[in-house]
Amino acid sequence: MYIITQATPLENCDNKIYRIQIIDLEKQYYAKGYKRYERIYKIKYQYREYSIICPEFRSVNKSDETIVIIPEFLIPRRPYPVYVYLYAIDMYSSNPELGHRTVSETTRKKFGLSHFAHTTLGRALKAFVRNIEESEKTSERSCDEKMSGNEKEGDVNNLSTVESDLLEDDSRIQRSFPTRRLTHVLCNQASKFLRGEIVRVSRQQAIKLCYDLVRRWFIEYRRLLL
């Protein structure tokens, strides 16, 4: 299980090492019998590679979840900060005349990246819309269960309804990258959520908007946005 904590600018860290320290929270886990470990993630930003050191807490009780505390900008196992992906998704979904490659190149220059592939944008867009739909469905299902008192079966790991409908009758579609028809649907979903707000402001303001979005999403759904 991941817990998101407030982040400070990456540029402010020493020797490109960003270390999460939450003393009060750590004391709580120690008191519950957890042991502290560390996870190290690597991310690229402004032509530098940063090491993000996150505390990991494991309980002696094997049935308890492992808890990892991460900063707002981190997406575990992804090479760039969250605002890089959200900026690219917002630009692409709010500007239908722009292609994958143009948006990817603009994003690369905006955030000082040596490489940001158009296929990366395609996968990020697909994952973003899927997470939105799954979280909202889970929330609706939870409300229905509370009102009815009955549990309903469902697998939030399945493809979204929109995506599944489009893929059902076309075995030639490769799920690693959206087709033009599927991309249009995904862009509509993303643009309703992001509304072009991230690309209209300065880089620092865009980062702040993304942090606020990630934080609100986690508070409401207890899961990562991307």
N, C-alpha and C positions, 0 to 999 in steps of 0.2 A: 504494500500500500504506500502510495506517495502522499506526502503532506507538503503543500506549497508555502514557502515563507517569503517575506518581502525581500526584494533584491536591491542591491546598490549597483551603480554603473560598473560594467566590466573593466573599463579603462582605469578605475581607481585601485584595482588590486595590485599587489606586489609581485613582481617576477612572473606575471601571467598565471598566477595561482589564485584561484578564487575559493575561499574556504567558508563553508556555512558553519556558523556558531550560534546556537540557540541554548544558552545556559539554563534558563528556567525550564524549558521543555525537556532538556536532557536530564535534569534532576528528577522530573516526574517519571521518566522511563526507568531511570536507575532505581527509584523507590519501588517500582512495580516488578523489579527483578530482571529487567532487560540488560543486555550487554551491548556495548557500543562498538561498532565497526565502521569502516569507511568504504564508500564507493567513489571511484574517480571517473568522471566523464570528460571527454574532449569536445570542445566546440570552437568554431572558427568565426572570427569577426574582426573587421578592420585590418585585414592582412596579417592577423596574428592567430595563433592557436592557444587557447586557454585550457587549463586543467581545473575542473570544477570538483572540489572535494566535498562530498555530502555525507553527513552522519547516517549510519544505518543501525537500527536497533533490532535485536533478535531476542525473543523470549526463550526461557528454558523450557517453556511449555510449547511443544512442537505444533500444537493446533493453533497457536496465535500467529497472526500475520507478521511478516517482517515489515518494518516501517522505515522508509527512506525520506529524509527531508531534503527538498530540492528548492532552488530559487525560482522565481516566477518566469525567468527567461529560458529555463532548461526544458527540453523535451528529451527524455532518456532515449539513447540510441539514435538520435538524430544529430547531424554535424553542425547545425546552425541554431542560433537563438530563435525563440518562438516568433519574435517580431519580424524576422526575415521572411518566414513563411506566410504570416498573416498579411504583411505588406504586399507580397507577390500575389496572393490570392485576392486581396482587395482590388489591386490594380487590374488584374486580369478579368475579374467578374464584373467590375464596374465600367470597363472599357472594351466592349465587344469587338471594336475594330482592331484591337491589338492582338497579335499572335503570341503563342507560348514563348518563342525565342526572343521577341522584342521585350516582353515583360521580364523574362529571366535575365537578360542582359542589363536592363535598367536596375533590377534588384541587386545584381552583382555589384554594379558600380556604386549604388546607393549605400551599401553596407560594407564595402571594402572586402569583397570575396574574390578569391582567385578563380573560383569555379562555382556556378550555380546553373545546373542543367535544366532545360525545358521539361525533361521527363520528371525531374524533381518537383517542379511546379504542378505537373499533372497528378502525381501521386499525392501531393500535399492537399490539393483541392478535393480530391476524391475522399481522402481520410477526414478532412475537415467537415464536409457535408455529412458523411456517415456518422461522425461523432455527434453532430448536432441532432440528427434525426434519432439516433439511438438514445441519447440522453433525454430528449423530450418524450420519447415513447415510454422510457422507463419511468419517468416522472408521472406521466398520465396513467400508466398501469398501476403505479403505486397508489395514486389517488383513487382509482377505481376500486382497488382491493380494500382500501380503508373504508370506502363508502358501502361496498357490498359485503365486506367481511370474508370474502373468498379470495384465494390465491389464483392467479392466472398464469399459465405456462407461457414462457417466451425466452428466446435466446438473443441477447443483445449483441452477440458476436456475429450474427448473420448480416448479410448485406442489407442496406436500407431498402425500403419499399420502392422508392423511385428507381434505384439502380437495379434492383431485382427484376422489376417489370420490363426494363429495357433490355436486360441480358437474357431473359427467359427464352426467347425465340431466335436468338442469334448465336449459334455456337462458335462463330468465327471471331467474336469479340474477345480480345485479350484483356484480362482484368488488370494487368499491370499498368495500362495506360488507356484513358478514356477515348472513345470514338467521338466524332464531331457532334453527333446527336446527343450522346450522353454528356459531353462537356457543356453543351448549351443548357441542359437541365441543371447540372451541378452549379454552373455560374449563376443561374437564376436564384438558386437556393442560397448560395454564398452572398450574393449581392443584397438579398433581403436582410441578411444578418449583419453584414459589415457596413453596407450603405455607402461605400466609397469614402468613409471618414478618415481612414488611416492614411490614404495617399494625398489628402488635401492639406496636410500640415507638415511641419518641419520634421526632420528625422528624430530629434529628441522628443517632440510632442507625439509622434507616431509610436515611439517606444513606450511612452507613458500610457497612451490609449490601449496598447496591447497588454500592458501589465494590468490595467484596470479590468479589461475584458477577461483575462485569464483568472484573475482573483475572484471576480463575480461569478464566473462559470463554476469554479471549484467550490465556492461556498454554496451555490445552489444545487449542484449535481454531485459533488464529491468525486469528481473525476477530472482528468486533464482534457484541455480543449483540443489538443493535437497529440 
